Amino acid sequence: MKKLIPFFLLVLILPMILGANIAEESTVEPPMIVVEEGMTQPVFSKEEAIVERVFIETEVDSDGDGENDRIRADVIRPKETEEGLKVPVIYEISPYRAGLNPIDFHNVDVELTPINPNPIGGKPYAADLPGYYDDYFLPRGYAVILAESIGSGMSNGCPTSGDMQEVLATRAVIDWLNGRASAFDADGEEITADWSTGKVGMTGVSYNGTLPNGVATTGVEGLETIVPIGAISSWYDYYRSNGAVVAPGGYQGEDADSLARAVLTRNNPEVCLDLMNQIEEEQDRITGDYNEFWNERNYLNGVENIKASVFVVHGLNDWNVKTKQFTQWWEELEKHDVPRKLWIHQHGHSSPYSFRNEEWLITLNKWFDYWLYDIENGIMDEPMVDKQKEDRSWVTENA
């Protein structure tokens, strides 16, 4: 005959048994990244990844409706983040995800205005990069965020062609990942980013790479690195040249206002009409002078505030965002001793992904691993500059 455990003993030992189970479960280690040869390896499944759409509240009210603008952001992250894995983020924001409106270019057949002897002082319409951020980096233990800038797509607010409102709205994603801003789903339920380490790397081509330059100059905590590709450092030098009104290659008659109108793809765009007219007036096509409008869009003014590292990429035959943009940026980065790296190539307004795929992905992998995962892989001990020569061969050199 089996002996039964007395009830009073069961009462005493049951909590101990349950406690042991709880303790055993709590010691289970969360899944980890795998590092080989100084690089994270593809061990997480993209097919099983968690995908969510959030609307992040910014600190700006660019459309003047009395409520802070919200930007739409799509997040994809490894499913293991539900099991305790915390991951850094690769973040790209763009005004182009919803397409472009027809562009009303300015008339360029006008007389030049005499130069004022005592002056006050880009829309790159390139297609988005092929989608490799999530394909390549999510399996290696990164989350990827693709967002729409203010005034475009499902974001509200108004586009402002690179001014501080647009920069601060872009920064809101980093603030959310670090618990300093709020985000909501489509039903208005608040969403947190407790799966994030808070470390962020921004990247993108053209306008998508220009906004990271601006955000970096705010010195925001959590932005560890940026990789601007074919990016603007001063909007004046994109649309003006020593007082002359110019335009990016292939887009005669374009200006900051026509860019803003082109990317104004939000619902109810008429709420931004006054602001569009204000941009048209303040950009001053009559004199071409450098004024406060352009000064606010000059990121060279804020390089001293940069806390992130910067990996600059530019084409030597880029007639959209001309080479002056990266040379003056690079000089200021050097002056302020910002950790940096440079790739310059013989192509135009494009990413190395389209013509030097393997080397580019390895370098970018190591760069993000070093700055976002603190993996000592020697990337900062390599020559600072990779340069493609006229014969299409590549050389390295120290700056």
N, C-alpha and C positions, 0 to 999 in steps of 0.2 A: 504494500500500500504506500503510495507516494505521500511524503510529508509536505504539508502546505506551509508557506512562510507566514508566520503570525502577522496579522494586520499592522501591529504597531511597528514591527521591523520593516515592513514594506513602506510605511510612511517615512521611516528614517532614511532608508537607502535609496528610494526612488529619486529624490532630488539629486543625490550624489551621482546616480547613473545618468540622469539627464544632463547634469552639469558637465560630466565627463564628455558626453557627446557634443555638447555645445562648445566646450573647450577644444575638442578635437577638430570640429568644423572651423573654428576661428583661426586655427593655425595653418589652414590650407593656404598656400601661397597663390596669389593671382598669377595669371599667365604672364609671360615675360617676352620681351623682344629677343631675337637671336642676332648676335654680331659675329661676323667673320670678315677677316682682312680689313677691319676698321669700318665696316659698313653694316647697317641693319639688313637683314635678309627677309625675303618674302615668305612669311609663315602664317599670316592671317588671311582669312578668306574674304574676298570682296563680295562673293555671292551671298554670304551670310551677314554682311555688314548691316549696321543700323543706319537708316536714312530718315532724317526728320527735317521739316521746314519750320523755321522760327522767324519771328518778326521782332527785331531788336530795337529797343527804344534809344534814340540818340539824345544829345543835349542841345540840339538845335531845332529851330522852328523856321525853316527856310521859306515855307509858303505862308507864314504869318496867320495861321488859323487858330493860334492860341494853344496848340498841342504840339509836343515834341514829335519830330519826324520819326518814323520807323522804317527800317530797311529790311527787306526780305533776304534771308540767308538759308541756303540749303546745306545741311551737315551730313557727312557720311563718315562713319567711324567703325572700328572693329567691334564685332559683337562681344568680344572679351571685355570691353569697357563696362558691360553689365555685370561682370564677374570681379571687378576690382581693378582692372588695368586702367591706368591713367596715361593719356597720350598727349603729345604736343600737336599743334595744328599748323597746316599749310593753308594759307588764306589768300584768296584772290577776289577782288571786287571789281565790277565792271559796269559801265553805263550802257553796254551794247547787248546785253543778253536778250532784251525784248526787241532788238532790231533798231532801225533808224527811221525817222520821219524824212520825207523829201526835204532837201536842203535848198534854202533860198539864198544863193550866194550874192554877195555885194557886187555892185558894178565896179570894175577896176579900170574902166576907160575914163579916167578923170585926171585933171591937172594936179601936179604935185604941189604941195603947200610949202612955202618958204620955211626954212628951219628957224625955230625960236632960239636965239643965241643964249638964252638963260632958262633952260628947261628945269622943271621941278626936280628934278633929280638928275594845247594841242590836241585840236582833236585828231588823233591818229585814227583814221577810219580803217584800221586793219582788222581782219577777222580774228576771232578768238583763237588762241592756240589749240591745236588738237588736244583732246582731253586725255592727258596722261597723268595728271596729278593723282587722281584716285586710282587709276589702273596701276601705277607704279608704286606710289607711296603708301596707300592704305595697307597693302599686304606687308609692308615693312614697319607697321606700327604707328602710323600717323592718321590723324583725322584730317579731312579736307573740308574747307568751307568755301563755297562759291556764293557770292552775294551780289545784289543789285544796288548800285549807288542811288542816292536820293534823286527823286523825280523820274526814275526809270522803272519800267516793268511794274512789279507789285509793291515796290517801295513808294512811300509818299514823299512830300517835300518837293523841292524844285532843284534841278541841276544848276550849278553855279560856276562851271568851268574852272575848277581847281582852287577856289578860295577857301578860307578857313572853315566856313560852314560845311563844305564838302569833305574837308579833311577830318573835322571832328566827327562828322557822321560816320565816316569810314572807320575811325578809331573806336567807335562804339562796340564793334565786334570783339575787339581785344579786351575792352573793359568788361563785356559780358563774360568772356572766358575766364576772367580773373575776379568775378563776383562784384564788379563795380557798376554794372548796368543790368537792366531787366530785359527779358525776352518772353515772348508769348507765342502759343500755337494759334492756329486759325480760329479756334474756339475761345480764345482769350485766356486760356489757362497758362499760368507762368511756367516757364521752362528754365531749368538751371543747367549749368555745364559742369556738374560735379565729376565728370569723367575726364576733364582736361587738367593737364599739369599747369596750365596758364602760360606756357611758352608758345610763342607764335612766330612763324616766318611768313612774310608777305612776298608775293611775287606777281608777275604779269608782264605782258608786252604792251607798249604804247601807253594809252590812257590808263590801262590796268596796271602798268608799272610806274606811272607817274604818281598815282595816289599813295603808294608806299613811300615814295620820297617825302611827300608832304606829311604823312603820319609820323615818319621817323623823326622829323624836326620838332614834334611835340614832346619827345622824350618819354612817351608812354611806357609805363612799367608792363612787362610781359612781351613786348615786341623785341625779340632777340636778334633778328636778322631780317634784311630785305634783299630781294634779288630783282632790281629794276632792269627791264630789258627794253631798249629803244625808248627810254623815258625822258620826260621833260624835267628840267631843273628850274627853269625860269620861263613862265608863260609869255613874258614880254619878248624874249628872244625866239619864241615860236611863231608869234604873229607880227613882230616888228624887228627892225634892224637899224639901229642908230637913227631913229626917228622916221624911217621909211616904213610904210605899211607893206608887209609881205604876207605870203601864205605858204602853208606846207606844200611840198611838191605834189603836183597833180590836183590841187584844190584851190585854184585861183578864185579870189573873192570870199574865201572862208574867213571867219573871225570867231572870237570867243562867243559872241551872241548866236551865230549860226550853228556852232557846235552845241550850245545849250539847247537850242530849239530842236536840233536833230535828235538828241537823246531824251527829250521830254516825252516819254512814252507811258507815263502813269495815267491812271484814270483821272478824268476831270482836269486835263492839262490847262484849261483856261484860267485856273486859279493862279497860274504862274506868269500870266501875260505881263503884268506890271513889272515883275522882276526881269523878264526877258528884255523888255524895253529899257529898263535901267542899265542892264549890262551893255546893251547896244550904245547907249549914250556915254557911259563911263569909260568904255574901251577907247573912245576918242580916235576914230579913223581920220579925222580932219588934220590933226597935227602930228599924230604918231608919237606924242611925248610919253615918256615914262612918268606915270602918276601914281596915286595911291591905289587905284584899281590894280595896276600891274605889280606894285610893290607887295600887295597882299598875296599875290600868286608867284612870288619869287622865293623859292625854297632855299636858295643860297643864304638867305638872311638867318635861317635857323639851324644851320649845320652844327653850330656849337652846342645845341641841345641834344644832338643825336646820341643815344645810348646803345643802339643796335649796331651790329656789323653790317657792311654793305658789300654785296657782290654785284658789280656793275657789268652789264653786257650791252654792246652797241655795235652797229654795222658802220663800217667806214664809208659805205656807199648809200647811207640812209639819207634820202632827200626829203623825207617827211619830218622826222625829228633829227635835225642836223647834228653833226658831231660836236659842235660847240656845247650842246646840252650836257654831254657826258664829260667833256674836258674840264669845263668850269666846275662841275660837280666834284670830279675827282680831285682837282686842286684844293677845293675847300675841305674835302674829307682828309686829305693829307695834312693840310694846315692844322686841323683839329685832332689829328692822330686817331681817326676812326679806324677800327679794324676793317680791312677791305681787301677785295680781290677784283681783278678786271679781266674780262674777255673782250677783245675787239676782233672783228672779222671782216672779210671782204664783201659780205652780202649787204642787202639793204635793210628795210624795216621788218626784221624777222628774228625768230628765235633760233639758237643753235640746234634745237630739237629737230628742225627741218633739214639740217644738212650735216650735223656732226652728232648724230643721235647717241651712239654708245658712249663716247667720251663725255658728252654733256650730262647724261644721266648719272654716270659714275661720279663726276665732279659735284653735281648738285646733291646727290645722295650723301656724299661725304660732308659737304658743306652743311646741310641740314642736320645730319647726325652729330656733327661737332657742336653746333650752336643750339640745337634743340634737345639733344639727348646727352650732351657732355661726353661724347665718345672721343677719346684721344686717338685720332687717326692720321695725324701729321698734315692735315690739309693746310694749316696755317704756317707750316714749315716749308711748303712748296713755293716756287717762284710766284710772286704776286701777280704777274701779268702773263696771260696767254694771248699771243698776237698772230693773226693770219697774215702772211705776206702776200704780195701781188701774184706770186706764182702758185698761190693756194696752199703752200706749206705752212706749218705752224711752228712757232718758236716760243720759248718762255724766257722771261727776264724779270729781274727785280725792278721795282719802280724807282 
